[in-house]
Amino acid sequence: MKKLIALLLMVLPLTVVAQEVKIAYVNTQDVFMAMPEVADMEKQMADLNEKYRLELQQMQDEYKKKYSDFIAQQDSLTENIKLRRMQEIQDIQGRMDNFMQVAQQDVQKKQQELLQPIQQKLQDAIQKVGEEQGYTYIIDPAALLYRGTTAVDATSFVRAKLGLN
């Protein structure tokens, strides 16, 4: 019995070594930037940013006008009216601060919303290439510390799977 266990322990590592490990790498950044969905996302994000920029510009214009009017007229205003106008100016400043926070959160949310399906599509293509080509591992060269000569560049396979040239 001991001889059988010893024999199994000697043969077992040989079967593990005999299994071929196929490693490939995909430059995901290169493929990602070539996807047409990315250009669409960038356009939508630029449009959204421009919309918020214009709205903020209107608020800033209103603030500047009220502030310059207040400065020009402050000597002729009664104390009660001065306080009310100063409060209006502070309210506009508060609205601008709040608007910038909400706009920034909205932009980040929209970017994640648009980015997620693109990343999923890329991940699905990488997985399909891995299955079709029989790769054990597919990694991104940005995360590599060393790449030996046996690793296969599967970037072209993934680009083809996504219909990119």
C-alpha positions in Angstrom: 0.0 0.0 0.0 2.8 2.4 0.9 4.5 1.6 -2.5 1.2 2.5 -4.3 0.9 5.8 -2.5 4.5 6.6 -3.1 4.1 5.8 -6.8 1.0 8.0 -7.0 2.8 10.9 -5.3 5.6 10.6 -7.9 3.3 10.3 -11.0 0.9 13.0 -9.9 3.2 16.0 -10.4 4.1 14.7 -13.8 0.5 14.8 -14.9 0.2 18.4 -13.7 3.3 19.5 -15.5 2.2 17.7 -18.7 -1.0 19.9 -18.9 -0.3 22.7 -21.3 -0.9 26.2 -20.0 -1.7 28.6 -22.8 -1.2 32.3 -21.9 -2.2 35.2 -24.0 -2.3 38.9 -23.5 -4.7 41.6 -24.8 -4.0 45.3 -24.9 -7.4 46.2 -23.6 -6.7 49.9 -23.7 -5.9 49.7 -27.4 -9.1 47.7 -28.2 -11.2 49.8 -25.9 -10.2 53.0 -27.6 -10.9 51.5 -31.1 -14.5 50.6 -30.2 -17.0 52.9 -31.9 -19.1 53.0 -28.7 -16.3 54.9 -27.0 -16.5 57.7 -29.5 -20.3 57.8 -28.9 -19.8 57.9 -25.2 -17.3 60.7 -25.5 -19.7 62.7 -27.6 -22.5 62.2 -25.1 -20.3 63.2 -22.2 -19.0 66.3 -24.1 -22.7 67.3 -24.8 -23.6 66.8 -21.2 -20.6 68.8 -19.9 -21.5 71.6 -22.3 -25.1 71.7 -21.1 -23.9 72.1 -17.5 -21.2 74.6 -18.5 -23.8 76.8 -20.2 -26.2 76.6 -17.3 -23.4 77.5 -14.8 -22.4 80.4 -17.0 -25.9 81.8 -16.8 -25.8 81.5 -13.0 -22.4 83.2 -12.9 -23.7 86.0 -15.1 -26.6 86.5 -12.9 -24.3 86.6 -9.8 -21.9 89.1 -11.4 -24.8 91.4 -12.4 -26.4 91.3 -9.0 -23.1 91.8 -7.3 -22.0 94.7 -9.5 -25.4 96.4 -9.1 -25.2 96.0 -5.4 -21.7 97.5 -5.2 -22.7 100.4 -7.4 -25.9 101.2 -5.4 -24.9 100.2 -1.9 -24.3 103.7 -0.7 -27.9 104.8 -1.7 -29.7 101.7 -0.3 -31.3 101.5 3.1 -29.9 99.0 5.5 -32.9 96.7 5.1 -32.6 96.6 1.3 -28.8 96.1 1.6 -29.3 93.1 3.7 -31.9 91.7 1.4 -29.7 92.1 -1.7 -26.7 90.6 0.1 -28.9 87.7 1.0 -29.9 87.3 -2.7 -26.3 87.3 -3.7 -25.4 84.7 -1.1 -28.4 82.6 -2.3 -27.1 82.7 -5.9 -23.7 81.6 -4.7 -25.3 78.7 -2.7 -27.3 77.7 -5.8 -24.1 77.7 -7.9 -22.2 75.6 -5.3 -25.1 73.1 -5.1 -25.4 73.0 -8.9 -21.7 72.2 -9.4 -21.9 69.3 -6.9 -25.1 67.9 -8.5 -23.7 68.4 -12.0 -20.4 66.6 -11.1 -22.3 63.7 -9.6 -24.6 63.5 -12.6 -21.7 63.5 -15.0 -19.9 60.7 -13.1 -23.1 58.7 -12.9 -23.7 59.1 -16.7 -20.1 58.2 -17.5 -20.5 54.9 -15.4 -23.8 54.2 -17.1 -22.3 54.6 -20.6 -19.0 52.9 -19.7 -20.4 49.7 -18.1 -21.9 48.1 -21.3 -18.8 48.9 -23.3 -16.5 47.3 -20.7 -18.9 44.3 -20.5 -18.8 43.9 -24.3 -15.0 44.0 -24.3 -14.9 41.4 -21.4 -17.3 39.1 -23.2 -15.2 39.3 -26.4 -12.0 38.4 -24.4 -13.8 35.5 -22.8 -15.0 34.2 -26.1 -11.6 34.4 -27.6 -10.1 32.6 -24.6 -12.6 29.8 -25.0 -12.2 29.5 -28.8 -8.4 29.6 -28.7 -8.1 27.5 -25.6 -6.2 30.0 -23.5 -5.8 29.2 -19.8 -5.1 32.8 -19.0 -5.6 36.1 -20.8 -4.0 39.1 -19.2 -3.5 42.8 -19.9 0.1 43.8 -20.6 -0.3 46.9 -18.5 -0.5 44.6 -15.4 2.5 42.4 -16.5 5.8 42.6 -14.8 7.4 40.2 -17.3 6.3 38.7 -20.6 8.0 35.6 -21.8 8.3 34.6 -25.4 5.6 31.9 -25.1 2.8 34.4 -24.4 0.5 35.0 -27.4 -0.8 38.5 -28.3 -4.5 37.9 -28.6 -5.4 41.5 -29.2 -6.0 40.9 -32.9 -8.4 38.1 -32.0 -10.4 40.3 -29.7 -10.5 43.1 -32.2 -11.8 40.7 -34.8 -14.4 39.4 -32.4 -15.6 42.9 -31.9 -15.5 43.7 -35.6 -12.7 46.2 -35.3 -9.8 46.4 -37.8 
